[in-house]
Amino acid sequence: MKNYDYGIIGGGPGGYTCAMMLAKQGKSVILFEKDKLGGTCLNKGCIPTKAILHISELYRELQQTSDIGIISCNNIKPNLYKIQEQKNQIVEKIRKSLELAVKNSGTEIVYKEAFIKNADTIISENEIYNCKKIILATGSKPKTIKNLMPDQKFIFDSDGILNITELPKSIVIAGSGAIGIEWARILSNFGCEVTVIEMAQHLIPNADIEISKRIERIFKQRKIKFYLNTSITGAENNIVFLSNGEELKTDMLLVAAGRVPCKQNCDCIDIIGDACGEIQLDHFAIHQAKNLALGIDFNKKLIPSVIYGEPEIAWVGLREQDIDDTYSKTILPITALGKSWCDNCTDGFIKIITKDGNIYGAHIVSKEASSLIHIFVIAIQNNISIKNLQKVCFAHPTYAEGIFDLVMKY
């Protein structure tokens, strides 16, 4: 039997962050990972998806260069084998760097499946590990829908879609959360005919209503079809059956219904990351790990959400549909910014929800929205008033100066 201060099951962002922080404090830490270090985010989610998304955005821009004075070559086309190779190289480079960082922290890594026997015992391939404290960070897996089980041939989940080597002429996507929206953008950029099916009244139902409506408008402009208040009842022989009675013929169906926790049953341990069933975001898992290892607290109500692509989408805090008439909203169209015209990225807005001179929510559709949102996170979390934000000097021309222009409108 081997003895450790901490045993951590799962080598995703929550698991490896917690392991490194505890090991650097002089604790003996063993980290179990049955597959590859980095978890869903690095291997099957954020990183590989963004790598492909970037390439698809570049391809889309190349198709439009004649509009801005560059005559493009007509035979430019995507090579999915090369794209997959590039994506895999990016993931591999990051993973090797991560593995080195975890090892250098003093953490012992075991690449085997592990199970919790009780509150202080982990079993892995008949080996017994005694741990003073056990942390579960086993992540999540794609959520399935009844009658739509992925075969990774016609019906794909978010794991399987990452490895396709041939672009479909058409695809139906079930769900319009981050996964569904980003893959709709990727495949549309590559010239595929995309149809999104959403059960809610609007696309991106978790976002502010104004974001949802703007993305619906952008999708219409880009000829991405979508159905609202509609579900998929079944699929066979390349036909997708909808709850409204329609039938859609398609080459591929992507089930983008989110993810569900992979959790072992044990009530006497700490659970972090996707496995805890709260907020399934890499940065949430990392801050849970910091809280557990270092006691650094954070506000779970101020976790920024981002959906990538052109334009980016980001939000934090209260939404318009959450507030009453004691709150106000202020909006700045991105067309007000000179930088947006220079970049040919004029579709979008910056919006804040305010009350008594303070900001309680921020919602952005814009290039660089993933960076801009953090200015609002800092302001809301630290109770920085609008009057104090008005004193900040923002550089010109930037997208960030839109925040200054917006608070000056208040």
Backbone hydrogen bonds in HBPLUS format (Angstrom, degrees):
<---DONOR---> <-ACCEPTOR-->    atom                        ^
c    i                          cat <-CA-CA->   ^        H-A-AA   ^      H-
h    n   atom  resd res      DA  || num        DHA   H-A  angle D-A-AA Bond
n    s   type  num  typ     dist DA aas  dist angle  dist       angle   num
A0002-LYS N   A0128-ILE O   3.27 MM 126  6.73 162.5  2.31 151.6 153.5     1
A0130-ASN N   A0002-LYS O   2.67 MM 128  5.90 159.2  1.71 170.8 176.0     2
A0004-TYR N   A0130-ASN O   2.81 MM 126  6.21 149.5  1.90 161.2 169.8     3
A0132-LYS N   A0004-TYR O   3.06 MM 128  6.58 152.1  2.14 147.0 153.6     4
A0005-ASP N   A0028-SER O   3.00 MM  23  5.12 131.9  2.24 123.7 138.0     5
A0133-LYS N   A0005-ASP O   3.03 MM 128  6.30 131.0  2.27 139.7 153.9     6
A0006-TYR N   A0028-SER O   3.00 MM  22  6.38 160.2  2.04 163.4 166.6     7
A0030-ILE N   A0006-TYR O   3.04 MM  24  6.45 157.4  2.10 153.8 160.2     8
A0007-GLY N   A0133-LYS O   2.95 MM 126  6.40 153.8  2.02 156.1 163.7     9
A0135-ILE N   A0007-GLY O   2.88 MM 128  6.28 159.7  1.92 158.1 163.1    10
A0008-ILE N   A0030-ILE O   2.90 MM  22  6.26 169.1  1.91 165.8 169.0    11
A0032-PHE N   A0008-ILE O   2.81 MM  24  6.19 167.0  1.83 167.2 171.8    12
A0009-ILE N   A0135-ILE O   2.98 MM 126  6.44 160.1  2.02 165.9 172.3    13
A0137-ALA N   A0009-ILE O   2.75 MM 128  5.68 158.9  1.79 162.2 163.2    14
A0010-GLY N   A0032-PHE O   2.75 MM  22  5.73 164.8  1.77 160.5 165.3    15
A0038-GLY N   A0011-GLY O   2.80 MM  27  5.85 169.4  1.81 149.6 149.0    16
A0016-TYR N   A0012-GLY O   2.84 MM   4  5.93 172.3  1.84 174.9 175.2    17
A0017-THR N   A0013-PRO O   3.13 MM   4  5.81 151.2  2.22 133.1 141.6    18
A0018-CYS N   A0014-GLY O   3.10 MM   4  6.07 162.2  2.14 142.5 147.8    19
A0019-ALA N   A0015-GLY O   2.96 MM   4  6.11 159.0  2.00 147.7 154.1    20
A0020-MET N   A0016-TYR O   3.04 MM   4  6.13 167.6  2.05 146.9 149.3    21
A0021-MET N   A0017-THR O   3.10 MM   4  6.26 164.7  2.12 150.8 155.1    22
A0022-LEU N   A0018-CYS O   3.00 MM   4  6.12 159.6  2.04 151.2 156.6    23
A0023-ALA N   A0019-ALA O   2.90 MM   4  6.00 161.2  1.94 151.3 157.2    24
A0024-LYS N   A0020-MET O   2.98 MM   4  6.06 155.2  2.04 145.8 151.9    25
A0025-GLN N   A0022-LEU O   3.07 MM   3  5.20 145.2  2.20  99.2 109.9    26
A0027-LYS N   A0022-LEU O   3.22 MM   5  5.64 155.3  2.28 151.3 145.4    27
A0026-GLY N   A0023-ALA O   2.90 MM   3  5.20 157.7  1.95 112.0 116.7    28
A0108-GLU N   A0029-VAL O   3.02 MM  79  6.27 178.8  2.02 157.9 157.5    29
A0031-LEU N   A0108-GLU O   2.74 MM  77  6.06 167.0  1.76 169.1 173.4    30
A0110-VAL N   A0031-LEU O   2.82 MM  79  6.11 162.9  1.85 162.8 164.1    31
A0033-GLU N   A0110-VAL O   2.96 MM  77  6.29 161.2  2.00 154.6 157.6    32
A0042-LEU N   A0038-GLY O   3.38 MM   4  5.02 166.3  2.40 130.8 128.0    33
A0043-ASN N   A0039-GLY O   3.09 MM   4  6.09 166.9  2.11 158.0 161.5    34
A0044-LYS N   A0040-THR O   2.74 MM   4  4.80 151.6  1.82 131.9 140.7    35
A0045-GLY N   A0040-THR O   2.62 MM   5  5.33 105.4  2.17 163.0 154.1    36
A0047-ILE N   A0041-CYS O   3.01 MM   6  6.20 156.1  2.07 148.1 155.5    37
A0049-THR N   A0045-GLY O   3.06 MM   4  5.88 158.6  2.10 162.0 168.8    38
A0050-LYS N   A0046-CYS O   2.97 MM   4  6.03 159.2  2.01 149.2 155.3    39
A0051-ALA N   A0047-ILE O   3.00 MM   4  6.19 150.2  2.09 151.3 159.8    40
A0052-ILE N   A0048-PRO O   3.14 MM   4  6.38 161.5  2.18 146.8 150.2    41
A0053-LEU N   A0049-THR O   2.81 MM   4  6.00 156.9  1.87 148.7 156.6    42
A0054-HIS N   A0050-LYS O   2.90 MM   4  5.97 157.5  1.95 143.8 148.5    43
A0055-ILE N   A0051-ALA O   3.33 MM   4  6.59 159.5  2.38 141.8 146.4    44
A0056-SER N   A0052-ILE O   2.93 MM   4  6.22 156.4  1.99 150.8 157.8    45
A0057-GLU N   A0053-LEU O   2.89 MM   4  6.15 152.4  1.97 151.7 159.0    46
A0058-LEU N   A0054-HIS O   2.99 MM   4  6.26 155.6  2.05 148.1 154.7    47
A0059-TYR N   A0055-ILE O   2.94 MM   4  6.20 156.6  1.99 147.8 154.2    48
A0060-ARG N   A0056-SER O   2.96 MM   4  6.18 156.6  2.01 143.9 150.2    49
A0061-GLU N   A0057-GLU O   2.96 MM   4  6.21 156.7  2.01 146.9 153.0    50
A0062-LEU N   A0058-LEU O   2.98 MM   4  6.24 151.8  2.06 147.0 154.6    51
A0063-GLN N   A0059-TYR O   3.22 MM   4  6.56 135.2  2.44 141.1 152.0    52
A0063-GLN N   A0060-ARG O   3.14 MM   3  5.27 134.0  2.37  97.6 109.8    53
A0064-GLN N   A0061-GLU O   2.94 MM   3  5.24 152.1  2.02 107.1 116.2    54
A0067-ASP N   A0064-GLN O   3.11 MM   3  5.78 150.5  2.20 116.3 123.8    55
A0068-ILE N   A0065-THR O   3.00 MM   3  5.47 151.6  2.09 112.1 120.2    56
A0070-ILE N   A0065-THR O   3.01 MM   5  5.08 161.7  2.04 140.4 134.4    57
A0069-GLY N   A0066-SER O   3.47 MM   3  5.21 170.3  2.48  98.5 100.3    58
A0083-ILE N   A0079-ASN O   2.94 MM   4  6.20 155.6  2.00 151.9 160.0    59
A0084-GLN N   A0080-LEU O   2.86 MM   4  5.97 160.0  1.90 146.4 150.9    60
A0085-GLU N   A0081-TYR O   2.99 MM   4  6.19 150.1  2.09 139.8 148.5    61
A0086-GLN N   A0082-LYS O   2.89 MM   4  6.16 157.4  1.94 149.3 154.6    62
A0087-LYS N   A0083-ILE O   2.91 MM   4  6.16 163.0  1.94 150.4 155.3    63
A0088-ASN N   A0084-GLN O   2.87 MM   4  6.04 163.1  1.90 150.0 154.5    64
A0089-GLN N   A0085-GLU O   2.98 MM   4  6.16 151.1  2.07 145.1 152.9    65
A0090-ILE N   A0086-GLN O   3.07 MM   4  6.32 157.0  2.13 150.4 155.9    66
A0091-VAL N   A0087-LYS O   3.09 MM   4  6.38 165.8  2.11 153.4 156.7    67
A0092-GLU N   A0088-ASN O   2.92 MM   4  6.04 160.5  1.96 146.5 152.3    68
A0093-LYS N   A0089-GLN O   2.98 MM   4  6.12 159.4  2.03 148.1 152.8    69
A0094-ILE N   A0090-ILE O   3.12 MM   4  6.37 165.5  2.15 151.9 155.4    70
A0095-ARG N   A0091-VAL O   2.89 MM   4  6.06 157.9  1.94 149.4 156.3    71
A0096-LYS N   A0092-GLU O   2.96 MM   4  6.13 161.2  2.00 150.9 154.9    72
A0097-SER N   A0093-LYS O   3.19 MM   4  6.38 160.2  2.23 145.7 150.8    73
A0098-LEU N   A0094-ILE O   2.92 MM   4  6.14 153.6  1.99 147.4 155.4    74
A0099-GLU N   A0095-ARG O   2.82 MM   4  6.06 163.3  1.85 155.7 159.4    75
A0100-LEU N   A0096-LYS O   3.11 MM   4  6.28 157.8  2.16 144.9 150.3    76
A0101-ALA N   A0097-SER O   3.05 MM   4  6.29 155.3  2.11 143.6 150.4    77
A0102-VAL N   A0098-LEU O   2.93 MM   4  6.21 160.5  1.97 158.1 162.8    78
A0103-LYS N   A0099-GLU O   3.01 MM   4  6.17 165.3  2.03 148.6 152.8    79
A0104-ASN N   A0100-LEU O   2.87 MM   4  5.98 160.4  1.90 148.9 154.9    80
A0105-SER N   A0101-ALA O   3.12 MM   4  6.25 126.7  2.42 134.9 147.2    81
A0105-SER N   A0102-VAL O   3.20 MM   3  5.22 138.4  2.39  95.0 106.6    82
A0106-GLY N   A0103-LYS O   3.02 MM   3  5.49 157.2  2.07 112.0 119.2    83
A0115-PHE N   A0123-ILE O   2.86 MM   8  5.28 155.4  1.92 149.7 158.1    84
A0123-ILE N   A0115-PHE O   2.82 MM   8  5.28 164.4  1.85 155.6 160.7    85
A0117-LYS N   A0121-THR O   2.88 MM   4  5.38 161.2  1.91 145.9 150.7    86
A0121-THR N   A0118-ASN O   3.34 MM   3  5.30 174.4  2.34 110.3 111.7    87
A0131-CYS N   A0120-ASP O   2.87 MM  11  4.92 160.1  1.90 128.8 135.1    88
A0122-ILE N   A0129-TYR O   2.91 MM   7  5.10 165.4  1.93 150.0 154.9    89
A0129-TYR N   A0122-ILE O   2.82 MM   7  5.10 159.8  1.86 160.8 164.3    90
A0124-SER N   A0127-GLU O   2.97 MM   3  5.19 159.2  2.02 144.8 151.6    91
A0127-GLU N   A0124-SER O   2.94 MM   3  5.19 158.6  1.98 114.4 119.9    92
A0136-LEU N   A0270-ASP O   2.78 MM 134  6.16 169.4  1.80 165.8 167.8    93
A0272-ILE N   A0136-LEU O   2.97 MM 136  6.38 160.5  2.01 164.7 170.2    94
A0262-CYS N   A0139-GLY O   2.84 MM 123  5.66 166.2  1.86 141.1 137.2    95
A0141-LYS N   A0260-VAL O   2.87 MM 119  5.53 151.9  1.95 152.8 160.2    96
A0260-VAL N   A0141-LYS O   2.82 MM 119  5.53 158.6  1.87 163.0 166.2    97
A0143-LYS N   A0258-GLY O   2.87 MM 115  5.53 173.5  1.87 136.8 134.5    98
A0148-LEU N   A0145-ILE O   2.88 MM   3  5.31 150.5  1.97 141.4 140.3    99
A0151-ASP N   A0155-ILE O   2.93 MM   4  5.52 138.5  2.11 136.1 146.7   100
A0152-GLN N   A0155-ILE O   2.89 MM   3  5.57 148.4  1.99 160.0 151.4   101
A0253-LEU N   A0154-PHE O   2.85 MM  99  6.05 161.4  1.89 168.2 163.5   102
A0156-PHE N   A0253-LEU O   2.71 MM  97  6.06 169.7  1.72 168.8 172.5   103
A0255-VAL N   A0156-PHE O   2.81 MM  99  6.12 171.8  1.81 169.0 168.0   104
A0161-ILE N   A0157-ASP O   3.06 MM   4  6.19 160.5  2.10 161.3 165.9   105
A0162-LEU N   A0159-ASP O   3.36 MM   3  5.81 145.9  2.49 106.4 114.9   106
A0163-ASN N   A0160-GLY O   3.10 MM   3  5.75 162.8  2.13 118.7 123.6   107
A0193-GLU N   A0169-LYS O   2.88 MM  24  6.13 172.7  1.88 141.9 144.2   108
A0171-ILE N   A0193-GLU O   2.89 MM  22  6.32 151.7  1.97 167.5 169.4   109
A0195-THR N   A0171-ILE O   3.03 MM  24  6.40 146.9  2.14 154.8 163.8   110
A0172-VAL N   A0252-MET O   2.95 MM  80  6.40 155.5  2.01 151.4 157.4   111
A0254-LEU N   A0172-VAL O   2.83 MM  82  6.25 162.8  1.86 160.8 166.8   112
A0173-ILE N   A0195-THR O   2.77 MM  22  6.14 161.3  1.80 160.0 165.4   113
A0197-ILE N   A0173-ILE O   2.78 MM  24  6.08 164.4  1.80 167.2 167.7   114
A0174-ALA N   A0254-LEU O   2.80 MM  80  6.14 168.6  1.81 169.8 173.6   115
A0256-ALA N   A0174-ALA O   2.84 MM  82  5.42 143.8  1.97 138.8 150.6   116
A0175-GLY N   A0197-ILE O   2.85 MM  22  5.83 156.7  1.90 154.7 162.6   117
A0181-ILE N   A0177-GLY O   2.94 MM   4  6.04 170.7  1.95 162.0 164.8   118
A0182-GLU N   A0178-ALA O   2.99 MM   4  5.98 165.9  2.01 148.1 152.6   119
A0183-TRP N   A0179-ILE O   3.06 MM   4  6.17 163.0  2.09 150.2 155.0   120
A0184-ALA N   A0180-GLY O   2.93 MM   4  5.99 144.8  2.05 140.3 150.6   121
A0185-ARG N   A0181-ILE O   3.00 MM   4  6.24 153.4  2.08 146.5 153.0   122
A0186-ILE N   A0182-GLU O   2.90 MM   4  6.17 163.0  1.93 147.9 152.8   123
A0187-LEU N   A0183-TRP O   3.03 MM   4  6.04 175.9  2.03 148.0 148.9   124
A0188-SER N   A0184-ALA O   3.01 MM   4  5.93 150.0  2.11 137.9 147.0   125
A0189-ASN N   A0185-ARG O   2.84 MM   4  5.91 157.8  1.89 150.4 156.5   126
A0190-PHE N   A0186-ILE O   3.18 MM   4  6.50 140.3  2.34 140.4 150.8   127
A0192-CYS N   A0187-LEU O   2.86 MM   5  5.35 156.3  1.92 160.4 152.8   128
A0191-GLY N   A0188-SER O   2.92 MM   3  5.04 158.7  1.97 106.9 113.1   129
A0225-LYS N   A0194-VAL O   2.99 MM  31  6.20 139.0  2.16 170.4 157.9   130
A0196-VAL N   A0225-LYS O   2.86 MM  29  6.25 158.4  1.91 137.7 141.6   131
A0227-TYR N   A0196-VAL O   2.82 MM  31  6.31 152.5  1.90 162.2 171.5   132
A0198-GLU N   A0227-TYR O   2.90 MM  29  6.02 161.6  1.94 158.6 164.8   133
A0230-THR N   A0198-GLU O   3.06 MM  32  5.77 175.8  2.06 134.7 134.0   134
A0229-ASN N   A0200-ALA O   2.83 MM  29  5.01 157.0  1.89 145.0 142.0   135
A0207-ALA N   A0204-ILE O   2.97 MM   3  5.65 165.4  1.99 126.8 131.7   136
A0211-ILE N   A0208-ASP O   2.95 MM   3  5.36 127.4  2.24 109.2 122.7   137
A0212-SER N   A0208-ASP O   3.12 MM   4  6.52 161.7  2.16 155.7 160.7   138
A0213-LYS N   A0209-ILE O   3.00 MM   4  6.25 163.8  2.02 149.6 153.2   139
A0214-ARG N   A0210-GLU O   3.05 MM   4  6.15 152.7  2.13 138.4 145.9   140
A0215-ILE N   A0211-ILE O   2.94 MM   4  6.18 163.0  1.97 160.0 163.9   141
A0216-GLU N   A0212-SER O   2.98 MM   4  6.21 152.2  2.06 147.3 155.5   142
A0217-ARG N   A0213-LYS O   3.06 MM   4  6.30 150.0  2.15 140.7 148.4   143
A0218-ILE N   A0214-ARG O   2.89 MM   4  6.23 156.0  1.95 148.8 155.6   144
A0219-PHE N   A0215-ILE O   2.83 MM   4  6.00 159.8  1.87 149.5 154.8   145
A0220-LYS N   A0216-GLU O   3.06 MM   4  6.28 154.2  2.13 142.5 149.0   146
A0221-GLN N   A0217-ARG O   3.03 MM   4  6.34 155.2  2.10 146.0 152.7   147
A0222-ARG N   A0218-ILE O   2.97 MM   4  6.25 144.7  2.10 145.7 155.6   148
A0224-ILE N   A0219-PHE O   2.81 MM   5  4.88 166.9  1.83 150.6 149.0   149
A0223-LYS N   A0220-LYS O   3.13 MM   3  4.96 161.1  2.17 101.5 105.8   150
A0243-SER N   A0231-SER O   2.84 MM  12  5.34 148.6  1.94 155.7 155.6   151
A0233-THR N   A0241-PHE O   2.81 MM   8  5.58 152.8  1.89 145.7 154.3   152
A0241-PHE N   A0234-GLY O   2.87 MM   7  5.27 174.1  1.87 151.5 153.1   153
A0236-GLU N   A0239-ILE O   2.97 MM   3  5.34 149.2  2.06 148.4 155.9   154
A0239-ILE N   A0236-GLU O   2.91 MM   3  5.34 147.9  2.01 113.3 123.2   155
A0250-THR N   A0238-ASN O   2.95 MM  12  5.48 160.6  1.99 147.5 153.5   156
A0240-VAL N   A0248-LEU O   2.77 MM   8  5.02 163.0  1.80 143.9 149.6   157
A0248-LEU N   A0240-VAL O   2.84 MM   8  5.02 165.5  1.86 147.5 151.7   158
A0242-LEU N   A0246-GLU O   2.93 MM   4  5.33 170.9  1.94 168.5 165.9   159
A0245-GLY N   A0242-LEU O   3.04 MM   3  5.49 159.5  2.09 115.8 118.8   160
A0276-CYS N   A0273-GLY O   3.07 MM   3  5.86 157.6  2.12 122.4 127.6   161
A0277-GLY N   A0274-ASP O   3.05 MM   3  5.65 159.8  2.09 117.1 123.4   162
A0281-LEU N   A0279-ILE O   3.06 MM   2  5.81 132.1  2.29 103.9  90.6   163
A0284-PHE N   A0281-LEU O   3.07 MM   3  5.26 127.9  2.35 101.7 115.5   164
A0285-ALA N   A0281-LEU O   3.11 MM   4  6.49 158.0  2.16 155.5 161.2   165
A0286-ILE N   A0282-ASP O   3.00 MM   4  6.33 157.8  2.06 153.7 160.2   166
A0287-HIS N   A0283-HIS O   3.11 MM   4  6.22 154.6  2.18 136.7 142.8   167
A0288-GLN N   A0284-PHE O   2.92 MM   4  6.20 145.0  2.04 145.8 156.2   168
A0289-ALA N   A0285-ALA O   2.97 MM   4  6.25 153.7  2.04 146.4 153.4   169
A0290-LYS N   A0286-ILE O   2.97 MM   4  6.31 152.7  2.05 144.8 152.1   170
A0291-ASN N   A0287-HIS O   2.96 MM   4  6.05 153.6  2.03 140.2 147.2   171
A0292-LEU N   A0288-GLN O   2.93 MM   4  6.17 154.3  2.00 147.2 154.2   172
A0293-ALA N   A0289-ALA O   2.80 MM   4  5.95 165.2  1.82 155.1 159.3   173
A0294-LEU N   A0290-LYS O   2.77 MM   4  5.34 154.2  1.84 136.7 145.4   174
A0295-GLY N   A0291-ASN O   2.97 MM   4  4.36 131.3  2.22 108.1 117.3   175
A0302-LEU N   A0299-ASN O   3.02 MM   3  5.55 165.5  2.04 117.8 122.2   176
A0305-SER N   A0315-TRP O   2.96 MM  10  5.46 168.0  1.97 161.9 165.9   177
A0315-TRP N   A0305-SER O   3.00 MM  10  5.46 150.0  2.09 146.1 153.2   178
A0307-ILE N   A0313-ILE O   2.79 MM   6  5.01 158.9  1.84 145.4 150.2   179
A0313-ILE N   A0307-ILE O   2.91 MM   6  5.01 157.2  1.96 156.8 159.5   180
A0312-GLU N   A0366-SER O   3.09 MM  54  5.32 126.5  2.39 110.6 115.8   181
A0366-SER N   A0312-GLU O   2.95 MM  54  5.32 148.0  2.05 143.3 152.3   182
A0314-ALA N   A0364-ILE O   2.94 MM  50  5.20 159.4  1.99 149.6 152.4   183
A0364-ILE N   A0314-ALA O   2.79 MM  50  5.20 170.1  1.80 166.2 166.1   184
A0316-VAL N   A0362-ALA O   3.00 MM  46  5.51 149.1  2.10 155.4 160.3   185
A0362-ALA N   A0316-VAL O   2.91 MM  46  5.51 159.6  1.95 159.4 163.5   186
A0318-LEU N   A0360-TYR O   2.89 MM  42  5.81 156.7  1.95 137.8 133.9   187
A0322-ASP N   A0319-ARG O   2.96 MM   3  5.21 157.8  2.01 108.7 115.8   188
A0323-ILE N   A0320-GLU O   3.37 MM   3  5.70 163.8  2.40 111.1 115.3   189
A0327-TYR N   A0324-ASP O   3.24 MM   3  6.09 170.3  2.25 123.5 126.1   190
A0328-SER N   A0354-THR O   2.85 MM  26  5.19 159.8  1.89 146.2 151.9   191
A0354-THR N   A0328-SER O   2.80 MM  26  5.19 165.0  1.82 146.7 152.0   192
A0330-THR N   A0352-ILE O   3.05 MM  22  5.46 152.1  2.13 147.6 155.7   193
A0352-ILE N   A0330-THR O   2.96 MM  22  5.46 157.0  2.02 153.1 160.7   194
A0332-LEU N   A0350-ILE O   2.83 MM  18  5.24 157.6  1.87 154.3 161.9   195
A0350-ILE N   A0332-LEU O   2.88 MM  18  5.24 151.8  1.96 145.8 155.2   196
A0336-ALA N   A0333-PRO O   3.04 MM   3  5.80 167.7  2.05 120.1 124.0   197
A0334-ILE N   A0348-GLY O   3.00 MM  14  5.25 175.4  2.01 122.1 121.9   198
A0337-LEU N   A0334-ILE O   2.98 MM   3  5.63 169.5  1.99 122.9 126.1   199
A0340-SER N   A0337-LEU O   3.12 MM   3  5.53 133.8  2.34 107.1 118.1   200
A0341-TRP N   A0338-GLY O   3.12 MM   3  5.37 127.7  2.40 102.4 115.1   201
A0342-CYS N   A0338-GLY O   3.10 MM   4  6.45 156.5  2.16 150.9 157.9   202
A0343-ASP N   A0339-LYS O   2.98 MM   4  6.16 149.9  2.07 146.2 153.7   203
A0345-CYS N   A0340-SER O   2.82 MM   5  4.97 163.2  1.85 154.9 157.2   204
A0344-ASN N   A0341-TRP O   3.21 MM   3  4.90 151.2  2.30  94.1 102.7   205
A0349-PHE N   A0365-VAL O   2.85 MM  16  5.33 128.3  2.12 129.2 145.1   206
A0365-VAL N   A0349-PHE O   2.96 MM  16  5.33 165.4  1.98 157.0 160.6   207
A0351-LYS N   A0363-HIS O   2.88 MM  12  5.11 147.8  1.98 148.7 158.2   208
A0363-HIS N   A0351-LYS O   2.87 MM  12  5.11 157.9  1.92 148.7 152.8   209
A0353-ILE N   A0361-GLY O   2.81 MM   8  4.81 160.7  1.85 138.1 139.3   210
A0360-TYR N   A0353-ILE O   2.76 MM   7  5.54 176.9  1.76 166.7 166.4   211
A0355-LYS N   A0358-ASN O   2.97 MM   3  5.51 152.9  2.05 151.1 159.4   212
A0358-ASN N   A0355-LYS O   3.05 MM   3  5.51 160.8  2.09 118.2 124.1   213
A0386-ILE N   A0357-GLY O   2.98 MM  29  5.72 172.7  1.98 159.5 160.3   214
A0369-ALA N   A0366-SER O   3.22 MM   3  5.21 145.3  2.34 128.2 122.7   215
A0371-SER N   A0368-GLU O   3.04 MM   3  5.50 144.9  2.17 110.7 120.1   216
A0372-LEU N   A0368-GLU O   3.00 MM   4  6.27 169.7  2.01 158.7 161.9   217
A0373-ILE N   A0369-ALA O   3.08 MM   4  5.99 159.7  2.13 151.8 153.3   218
A0374-HIS N   A0371-SER O   3.20 MM   3  5.90 149.2  2.30 116.5 123.4   219
A0375-ILE N   A0372-LEU O   3.06 MM   3  5.72 148.7  2.17 118.0 125.9   220
A0376-PHE N   A0373-ILE O   3.11 MM   3  5.38 122.3  2.46 100.1 113.4   221
A0377-VAL N   A0373-ILE O   3.02 MM   4  6.41 148.9  2.12 143.6 153.3   222
A0378-ILE N   A0374-HIS O   3.02 MM   4  6.13 167.2  2.04 145.3 147.6   223
A0379-ALA N   A0375-ILE O   3.07 MM   4  6.27 156.0  2.13 139.5 146.6   224
A0380-ILE N   A0376-PHE O   2.82 MM   4  5.96 170.4  1.83 156.6 158.4   225
A0381-GLN N   A0377-VAL O   2.92 MM   4  5.94 168.9  1.93 152.5 156.1   226
A0382-ASN N   A0378-ILE O   3.06 MM   4  5.98 149.0  2.16 141.2 148.7   227
A0384-ILE N   A0379-ALA O   2.86 MM   5  4.75 158.1  1.91 144.7 147.8   228
A0383-ASN N   A0380-ILE O   3.24 MM   3  5.15 167.1  2.26 105.4 108.0   229
A0389-LEU N   A0385-SER O   3.07 MM   4  6.43 149.5  2.17 144.9 153.8   230
A0390-GLN N   A0386-ILE O   2.96 MM   4  6.22 142.1  2.10 146.1 156.3   231
A0391-LYS N   A0388-ASN O   3.11 MM   3  5.31 152.1  2.20 102.3 110.8   232
A0392-VAL N   A0389-LEU O   3.08 MM   3  5.40 162.9  2.11 111.1 116.5   233
A0402-GLY N   A0399-TYR O   2.92 MM   3  5.49 154.4  1.99 112.6 121.1   234
A0403-ILE N   A0400-ALA O   2.88 MM   3  5.61 152.3  1.96 119.3 126.0   235
A0405-ASP N   A0401-GLU O   2.93 MM   4  6.30 166.1  1.95 153.6 156.7   236
A0406-LEU N   A0402-GLY O   2.86 MM   4  5.93 147.0  1.97 137.3 146.8   237
A0407-VAL N   A0403-ILE O   2.98 MM   4  6.21 166.4  2.00 151.4 153.6   238
A0408-MET N   A0404-PHE O   2.98 MM   4  6.15 144.9  2.11 148.5 158.4   239
A0409-LYS N   A0406-LEU O   2.99 MM   3  5.25 144.0  2.13 102.6 113.6   240
A0410-TYR N   A0407-VAL O   3.21 MM   3  5.20 148.8  2.31  96.6 105.7   241
